[in-house]
């Protein structure tokens, strides 16, 4: 039986990782909003009323009133996703945690895809990522960290493939994902010099990839 399970996992790694990720996060689908979750939810409410002005309101935070732009430390892309999702599926904890399964799954499947190029046990690498405490905890919030990570990992994976295969389509998709990463969380901007450095090291010159 263990051998059959091992063969099935080897033949269906993406399905295996999807099922394990859902199983790991399912107990938290009804988790109450906490920490900084309300900041993203308040911005999403504002976006539904004023889509072009996500931070144009005030908020009480730490027993004082502040403009929202002075409190939040993140760009609004995650709140735009929340605003769109809740128009159709509502504002419940279950609904929003289901939405945030998407970047968690994307990050784990992207890790597997990237790890196939870098190690002999990509499934183990993806599982190690899933059960890293910081990732597991972040995946149970409605904040922006896992969105940025998902964009980041897929951008790197497609960049490596695009550079090695001279595939401009994959490089273009990577560029889009690398643009979305800092719109989810400002640290995503670090992708730009990272990918550029790899491109120059790999190609030894500027080219169409630039």
C-alpha positions in Angstrom: 0.0 0.0 0.0 2.7 2.6 0.8 4.4 1.9 -2.5 1.1 2.5 -4.4 0.6 5.7 -2.5 4.1 6.8 -3.3 3.7 6.0 -7.0 0.4 7.9 -7.1 2.0 10.9 -5.4 4.9 10.8 -7.9 2.4 10.6 -10.8 0.1 13.3 -9.5 2.1 15.8 -7.5 -0.1 18.8 -8.2 -3.2 17.0 -7.1 -1.4 15.7 -4.0 -0.2 19.2 -3.1 -3.7 20.6 -3.7 -5.4 18.1 -1.4 -2.8 18.5 1.3 -3.0 22.3 1.2 -6.8 22.3 1.4 -6.7 19.8 4.2 -4.2 21.8 6.2 -6.1 25.1 5.8 -9.7 23.8 5.9 -9.9 23.8 9.8 -9.3 27.6 9.6 -12.0 28.5 7.0 -14.2 29.9 9.7 -11.4 31.6 11.6 -12.5 35.1 12.9 -10.8 38.1 11.4 -8.0 39.3 13.6 -4.6 41.2 13.7 -4.6 43.6 10.7 -7.4 41.8 8.8 -9.8 44.7 9.4 -7.5 47.2 7.5 -7.9 45.2 4.3 -11.6 44.7 4.8 -12.2 48.4 5.4 -10.3 49.4 2.3 -12.3 46.8 0.3 -15.6 48.4 1.6 -14.2 51.8 0.5 -13.3 50.4 -3.0 -16.8 49.2 -3.5 -18.1 52.7 -3.0 -15.2 54.7 -4.5 -13.1 52.3 -6.7 -10.5 55.0 -7.6 -10.0 56.2 -4.0 -9.2 53.2 -1.8 -7.7 55.2 1.1 -10.0 58.2 1.1 -11.5 57.7 4.5 -10.6 58.0 8.2 -10.3 55.2 10.7 -9.9 54.9 14.5 -6.7 53.0 15.3 -4.9 52.7 18.6 -7.5 54.9 20.2 -7.0 57.8 17.8 -8.4 58.9 14.5 -6.2 58.9 11.4 -6.6 59.0 7.7 -6.4 55.5 6.3 -3.4 56.3 4.1 -1.5 57.1 7.3 -2.3 53.7 8.9 -2.0 51.1 6.2 1.5 50.1 5.1 0.4 48.1 2.0 -0.8 48.8 -1.5 -4.4 48.1 -2.2 -4.4 45.2 -4.7 -5.4 42.6 -2.1 -8.4 44.8 -1.1 -9.4 45.1 -4.7 -9.6 41.3 -4.9 -11.6 41.2 -1.7 -14.0 43.9 -3.0 -14.6 42.0 -6.2 -15.0 38.6 -4.5 -17.5 39.9 -1.9 -19.7 41.5 -4.5 -20.7 37.9 -5.4 -19.9 35.7 -2.3 -20.4 38.0 0.7 -18.4 39.1 3.6 -18.4 36.1 5.9 -15.2 34.6 7.3 -15.9 31.4 5.3 -16.3 33.2 2.0 -13.1 35.3 2.4 -10.9 32.4 3.6 -12.1 30.5 0.6 -10.8 33.4 -1.6 -7.5 33.3 0.2 -7.1 29.6 -0.5 -6.3 30.7 -4.1 -2.9 32.4 -3.4 -2.0 29.7 -0.9 -2.5 27.0 -3.5 -0.7 29.1 -6.1 2.3 29.6 -3.8 2.6 25.8 -3.1 2.1 24.7 -6.7 4.5 27.4 -7.8 7.1 26.2 -5.2 6.8 22.7 -6.7 7.3 23.9 -10.2 10.3 26.0 -9.2 11.7 23.2 -7.0 11.6 20.7 -10.0 14.4 22.7 -11.5 16.4 23.1 -8.3 16.2 19.8 -6.3 15.4 16.1 -6.5 12.4 16.2 -4.2 10.1 19.0 -5.3 7.1 17.6 -3.5 9.0 17.6 -0.2 10.1 21.2 -0.9 6.5 22.3 -1.5 5.3 20.5 1.7 8.1 22.1 3.7 6.9 25.5 2.4 3.3 24.7 3.3 4.1 23.7 6.9 6.5 26.5 7.6 4.8 28.3 10.5 5.0 31.8 8.9 3.3 30.5 5.7 0.7 28.5 7.5 -0.3 31.3 9.8 -0.3 33.9 7.0 -2.5 31.7 4.9 -5.2 31.9 7.5 -5.5 35.7 7.4 -7.0 38.0 4.8 -3.9 40.0 4.4 -1.5 40.5 1.5 1.5 38.4 2.3 0.6 35.2 0.6 -0.7 37.1 -2.5 2.8 38.7 -2.9 4.5 35.4 -2.3 2.4 33.6 -4.9 3.2 36.3 -7.6 6.8 36.2 -6.5 7.3 32.4 -6.8 5.5 32.1 -10.1 7.4 35.1 -11.5 10.8 33.5 -10.6 9.7 30.0 -11.9 8.6 31.5 -15.3 11.6 33.7 -15.5 14.0 30.8 -15.2 12.1 28.8 -17.8 11.8 31.7 -20.1 15.5 32.6 -20.0 16.6 29.0 -20.5 14.1 28.3 -23.3 14.3 31.8 -24.9 10.5 31.9 -24.5 9.4 35.6 -24.6 5.8 34.6 -23.8 6.8 33.2 -20.4 9.0 36.2 -19.8 6.1 38.5 -20.6 3.8 36.6 -18.1 6.6 36.8 -15.6 6.9 40.6 -16.1 3.1 40.9 -15.4 3.4 38.8 -12.2 6.5 40.8 -11.1 4.4 43.9 -11.6 1.6 42.6 -9.5 3.8 41.5 -6.6 4.6 45.0 -5.4 1.0 46.0 -5.9 0.2 43.3 -3.3 3.0 44.2 -0.9 5.8 46.7 -1.4 8.6 44.2 -0.8 7.6 42.6 -4.1 9.6 45.4 -5.8 12.7 43.5 -4.9 11.9 41.1 -7.7 12.9 43.7 -10.4 16.7 43.8 -9.5 16.7 40.1 -8.7 15.4 39.0 -12.1 17.5 41.6 -13.9 20.6 40.3 -12.1 19.8 36.7 -13.1 19.2 37.8 -16.7 22.6 39.5 -17.0 24.4 36.6 -15.3 22.6 34.0 -17.6 22.9 35.9 -20.9 26.0 38.0 -20.3 24.5 40.7 -22.3 21.3 42.8 -22.8 18.8 41.4 -25.2 15.1 41.0 -26.0 14.7 39.6 -22.5 15.3 43.1 -21.1 
